[in-house]
């Protein structure tokens, strides 16, 4: 029996590219990570490193714009066909001029 493990991470950074999904629903987002942390009480399956770029799936393709800063809540979903990081919550972040201090 396969058990699904809840997990959520909060990442802060900037959307670099937003690519409409091939099937017409949602978008793939290349996201530059400035900070990452687990949601309290849940594991951080993402484990994104500061300075890394990750690819995320956003169901609402119009909610994220390339070049804008965001704080995102994400989950890593997995199955026999692989895994995918999915956006669960979106909050626009103020534009930053210096390095991130914490998530």
N, CA, C and O of each residue as an XYZ file, in Angstrom:
412
protein
N       0.839     -1.179      0.000
C       0.000      0.000      0.000
C       0.886      1.244      0.000
O       1.833      1.336      0.780
N       0.576      2.196     -0.873
C       1.305      3.451     -0.958
C       0.624      4.462     -0.047
O      -0.597      4.615     -0.066
N       1.433      5.144      0.748
C       0.895      6.173      1.635
C       1.383      7.540      1.152
O       2.562      7.718      0.844
N       0.465      8.494      1.092
C       0.816      9.852      0.684
C       1.192     10.639      1.926
O       0.453     10.645      2.910
N       2.341     11.302      1.884
C       2.849     12.075      3.015
C       2.623     13.557      2.763
O       3.175     14.111      1.812
N       1.816     14.214      3.604
C       1.630     15.651      3.428
C       2.957     16.388      3.618
O       3.769     16.023      4.468
N       3.157     17.414      2.822
C       4.356     18.237      2.932
C       4.059     19.597      2.335
O       3.317     19.715      1.359
N       4.644     20.616      2.931
C       4.506     21.971      2.387
C       5.770     22.747      2.711
O       6.367     22.586      3.775
N       6.161     23.586      1.776
C       7.296     24.479      1.949
C       6.862     25.879      1.541
O       5.960     26.054      0.722
N       7.518     26.864      2.123
C       7.294     28.256      1.728
C       8.591     28.742      1.105
O       9.655     28.667      1.719
N       8.491     29.238     -0.116
C       9.668     29.751     -0.806
C       9.426     31.206     -1.201
O       8.311     31.609     -1.531
N      10.491     31.963     -1.154
C      10.421     33.360     -1.574
C      11.439     33.566     -2.682
O      12.553     33.046     -2.623
N      11.043     34.332     -3.694
C      11.954     34.587     -4.801
C      11.250     35.261     -5.947
O      10.295     36.014     -5.759
N      11.741     34.978     -7.155
C      11.263     35.678     -8.348
C      10.953     34.667     -9.451
O      11.710     33.726     -9.689
N       9.827     34.887    -10.111
C       9.470     34.073    -11.276
C      10.331     34.518    -12.453
O      10.301     35.687    -12.839
N      11.088     33.605    -13.017
C      11.951     33.923    -14.152
C      11.224     33.749    -15.479
O      11.305     34.600    -16.365
N      10.509     32.627    -15.602
C       9.756     32.325    -16.828
C       8.450     31.661    -16.440
O       8.384     30.910    -15.467
N       7.414     31.944    -17.208
C       6.118     31.284    -17.057
C       5.781     30.693    -18.418
O       5.582     31.419    -19.392
N       5.718     29.366    -18.473
C       5.539     28.652    -19.737
C       4.179     27.950    -19.718
O       3.978     27.042    -18.911
N       3.248     28.342    -20.575
C       1.951     27.673    -20.596
C       2.127     26.160    -20.766
O       2.941     25.708    -21.570
N       1.360     25.394    -20.007
C       1.441     23.929    -20.085
C       0.974     23.458    -21.462
O       0.086     24.057    -22.068
N       1.578     22.391    -21.937
C       1.288     21.864    -23.269
C      -0.179     21.477    -23.432
O      -0.733     21.587    -24.526
N      -0.809     21.023    -22.347
C      -2.203     20.595    -22.454
C      -3.193     21.752    -22.297
O      -4.406     21.542    -22.328
N      -2.669     22.990    -22.127
C      -3.532     24.159    -22.062
C      -4.035     24.510    -20.682
O      -4.745     25.504    -20.526
N      -3.690     23.721    -19.668
C      -4.152     23.988    -18.305
C      -2.946     24.255    -17.414
O      -2.101     23.378    -17.231
N      -2.861     25.460    -16.861
C      -1.785     25.806    -15.951
C      -0.507     26.178    -16.683
O      -0.482     26.359    -17.900
N       0.567     26.285    -15.882
C       1.855     26.696    -16.442
C       3.001     26.116    -15.630
O       2.869     25.840    -14.438
N       4.116     25.943    -16.299
C       5.371     25.599    -15.637
C       6.075     26.920    -15.342
O       6.144     27.794    -16.206
N       6.596     27.068    -14.134
C       7.224     28.312    -13.712
C       8.659     28.019    -13.293
O       8.894     27.181    -12.423
N       9.617     28.706    -13.908
C      10.998     28.654    -13.446
C      11.136     29.741    -12.396
O      10.871     30.912    -12.668
N      11.557     29.349    -11.181
C      11.513     30.231    -10.014
C      12.890     30.297     -9.364
O      13.461     29.268     -9.003
N      13.424     31.513     -9.214
C      14.713     31.738     -8.551
C      14.467     31.855     -7.047
O      13.780     32.772     -6.598
N      15.022     30.936     -6.279
C      14.775     30.856     -4.840
C      15.714     31.792     -4.073
O      16.935     31.707     -4.204
N      15.125     32.684     -3.275
C      15.901     33.543     -2.382
C      15.921     32.973     -0.963
O      16.903     33.138     -0.239
N      14.832     32.301     -0.566
C      14.743     31.699      0.764
C      13.718     30.567      0.712
O      12.786     30.599     -0.091
N      13.902     29.571      1.574
C      13.005     28.418      1.611
C      12.940     27.879      3.034
O      13.948     27.837      3.741
N      11.736     27.465      3.449
C      11.579     26.859      4.770
C      10.364     25.934      4.751
O       9.482     26.063      3.902
N      10.336     25.011      5.689
C       9.185     24.119      5.831
C       8.063     24.862      6.542
O       8.315     25.774      7.330
N       6.826     24.469      6.264
C       5.688     24.941      7.045
C       5.777     24.211      8.381
O       5.973     22.995      8.389
N       5.639     24.908      9.514
C       5.753     24.238     10.821
C       4.853     23.001     10.920
O       3.667     23.045     10.594
N       5.447     21.908     11.377
C       4.723     20.660     11.565
C       4.668     19.768     10.337
O       4.111     18.672     10.402
N       5.226     20.204      9.228
C       5.226     19.385      8.013
C       6.646     19.270      7.466
O       7.437     20.203      7.603
N       6.976     18.138      6.849
C       8.321     17.987      6.295
C       8.527     18.878      5.073
O       7.577     19.229      4.373
N       9.778     19.230      4.835
C      10.174     20.050      3.695
C      10.745     19.125      2.626
O      11.962     18.960      2.538
N       9.879     18.521      1.814
C      10.343     17.621      0.765
C      11.075     18.376     -0.332
O      11.915     17.799     -1.022
N      10.771     19.654     -0.504
C      11.390     20.442     -1.563
C      12.866     20.684     -1.279
O      13.714     20.421     -2.132
N      13.176     21.181     -0.093
C      14.564     21.419      0.287
C      15.307     22.327     -0.688
O      16.477     22.081     -0.983
N      14.659     23.358     -1.187
C      15.276     24.248     -2.178
C      16.377     25.083     -1.539
O      16.186     25.661     -0.469
N      17.515     25.144     -2.191
C      18.651     25.915     -1.699
C      18.556     27.362     -2.178
O      18.123     27.630     -3.298
N      18.963     28.281     -1.320
C      19.035     29.681     -1.688
C      19.943     29.820     -2.908
O      21.038     29.257     -2.943
N      19.488     30.561     -3.893
C      20.263     30.749     -5.113
C      19.960     29.731     -6.206
O      20.441     29.872     -7.330
N      19.163     28.703     -5.888
C      18.825     27.704     -6.905
C      17.632     28.176     -7.738
O      16.909     29.096     -7.357
N      17.451     27.526     -8.870
C      16.276     27.745     -9.705
C      15.534     26.428     -9.783
O      16.123     25.390    -10.086
N      14.232     26.473     -9.507
C      13.414     25.258     -9.539
C      12.255     25.450    -10.501
O      11.886     26.578    -10.826
N      11.684     24.344    -10.955
C      10.510     24.394    -11.827
C       9.301     23.960    -11.009
O       9.328     22.943    -10.316
N       8.243     24.754    -11.105
C       7.002     24.530    -10.370
C       5.838     24.439    -11.347
O       5.921     24.947    -12.466
N       4.748     23.791    -10.926
C       3.519     23.807    -11.703
C       2.515     24.701    -10.987
O       2.261     24.529     -9.795
N       1.947     25.657    -11.721
C       0.903     26.537    -11.196
C      -0.371     26.303    -11.991
O      -0.390     26.485    -13.209
N      -1.438     25.898    -11.303
C      -2.706     25.649    -11.993
C      -3.273     26.934    -12.582
O      -3.855     26.919    -13.666
N      -3.104     28.046    -11.867
C      -3.586     29.347    -12.349
C      -2.432     30.045    -13.059
O      -1.643     30.755    -12.434
N      -2.343     29.841    -14.341
C      -1.217     30.358    -15.128
C      -1.139     31.878    -15.124
O      -0.058     32.435    -15.319
N      -2.238     32.549    -14.909
C      -2.256     34.008    -14.942
C      -1.924     34.645    -13.598
O      -1.782     35.865    -13.514
N      -1.800     33.845    -12.554
C      -1.549     34.382    -11.212
C      -0.080     34.712    -10.964
O       0.245     35.410    -10.003
N       0.804     34.217    -11.820
C       2.240     34.457    -11.655
C       2.781     35.084    -12.928
O       2.551     34.581    -14.029
N       3.505     36.193    -12.767
C       4.093     36.895    -13.907
C       5.616     36.825    -13.838
O       6.201     36.976    -12.766
N       6.245     36.600    -14.964
C       7.708     36.584    -15.029
C       8.248     37.941    -14.586
O       7.696     38.988    -14.924
N       9.340     37.899    -13.822
C       9.993     39.118    -13.355
C       9.472     39.632    -12.030
O      10.089     40.518    -11.440
N       8.356     39.108    -11.540
C       7.759     39.569    -10.282
C       8.228     38.692     -9.120
O       8.575     37.525     -9.299
N       8.230     39.296     -7.909
C       8.638     38.594     -6.695
C       7.403     38.019     -5.991
O       6.347     38.650     -5.946
N       7.561     36.803     -5.441
C       6.450     36.112     -4.783
C       6.932     35.347     -3.561
O       8.108     35.001     -3.442
N       5.997     35.093     -2.660
C       6.160     34.092     -1.623
C       5.133     33.018     -1.960
O       3.933     33.288     -2.012
N       5.615     31.799     -2.189
C       4.751     30.699     -2.616
C       4.734     29.596     -1.576
O       5.756     29.292     -0.962
N       3.575     29.001     -1.382
C       3.469     27.767     -0.617
C       3.366     26.648     -1.641
O       2.518     26.689     -2.533
N       4.236     25.645     -1.510
C       4.298     24.561     -2.496
C       4.315     23.205     -1.806
O       4.673     23.091     -0.634
N       3.924     22.182     -2.552
C       4.008     20.789     -2.106
C       4.667     19.969     -3.198
O       4.521     20.260     -4.386
N       5.387     18.952     -2.788
C       5.966     18.009     -3.738
C       5.031     16.807     -3.799
O       4.786     16.144     -2.791
N       4.512     16.534     -4.994
C       3.634     15.388     -5.212
C       4.410     14.347     -5.999
O       5.191     14.689     -6.887
N       4.202     13.094     -5.680
C       4.937     12.047     -6.373
C       4.068     10.851     -6.665
O       3.006     10.667     -6.070
N       4.535     10.045     -7.587
C       3.827      8.829     -7.956
C       4.712      7.996     -8.853
O       5.897      8.285     -9.014
N       4.142      6.971     -9.432
C       4.926      6.075    -10.272
C       5.561      6.767    -11.469
O       6.582      6.305    -11.977
N       4.972      7.869    -11.928
C       5.492      8.567    -13.091
C       6.493      9.663    -12.762
O       6.950     10.371    -13.659
N       6.842      9.815    -11.482
C       7.798     10.848    -11.084
C       7.188     11.800    -10.078
O       6.145     11.515     -9.490
N       7.839     12.922     -9.883
C       7.329     13.896     -8.932
C       7.204     15.256     -9.580
O       7.811     15.541    -10.612
N       6.386     16.098     -8.934
C       6.136     17.441     -9.440
C       5.922     18.357     -8.248
O       5.250     17.987     -7.285
N       6.493     19.551     -8.313
C       6.285     20.544     -7.266
C       5.136     21.438     -7.710
O       5.171     22.026     -8.791
N       4.114     21.532     -6.859
C       2.875     22.206     -7.199
C       2.662     23.413     -6.292
O       2.837     23.324     -5.077
N       2.282     24.540     -6.889
C       1.990     25.756     -6.134
C       0.635     25.595     -5.454
O      -0.361     25.271     -6.102
N       0.606     25.827     -4.128
C      -0.625     25.728     -3.334
C      -1.153     27.095     -2.917
O      -2.352     27.261     -2.694
N      -0.256     28.075     -2.811
C      -0.649     29.414     -2.403
C       0.315     30.444     -2.972
O       1.514     30.191     -3.084
N      -0.221     31.612     -3.333
C       0.580     32.654     -3.976
C       0.355     33.970     -3.243
O      -0.780     34.377     -2.996
N       1.465     34.626     -2.901
C       1.394     35.958     -2.309
C       2.438     36.817     -3.005
O       3.616     36.463     -3.035
N       2.018     37.927     -3.554
C       2.945     38.855     -4.202
C       3.849     39.438     -3.144
O       3.364     39.853     -2.091
N       5.137     39.485     -3.383
C       6.103     40.039     -2.446
C       6.517     41.429     -2.910
O       6.497     41.716     -4.107
N       6.895     42.295     -1.968
C       7.410     43.589     -2.383
C       8.738     43.387     -3.114
O       9.450     42.415     -2.864
N       9.057     44.295     -4.002
C      10.325     44.214     -4.729
C      11.462     44.415     -3.742
O      11.390     45.314     -2.905
N      12.503     43.609     -3.818
C      13.644     43.691     -2.908
C      14.837     44.278     -3.654
O      15.006     44.095     -4.860
N      15.655     44.992     -2.886
C      16.869     45.534     -3.493
C      18.112     44.876     -2.931
O      19.185     45.001     -3.519
N      18.002     44.184     -1.817
C      19.163     43.549     -1.194
C      18.930     42.056     -1.042
O      17.900     41.537     -1.473
N      19.902     41.352     -0.421
C      19.759     39.906     -0.238
C      18.642     39.577      0.759
O      18.345     40.361      1.660
N      18.035     38.408      0.579
C      16.987     37.947      1.487
C      17.596     37.600      2.841
O      18.712     37.085      2.920
N      16.848     37.889      3.903
C      17.334     37.575      5.253
C      16.753     36.278      5.768
O      17.479     35.467      6.342
N      15.448     36.059      5.577
C      14.809     34.807      5.983
C      13.479     34.644      5.269
O      12.969     35.588      4.666
N      12.915     33.429      5.341
C      11.641     33.170      4.653
C      10.473     33.572      5.507
O       9.324     33.426      5.089
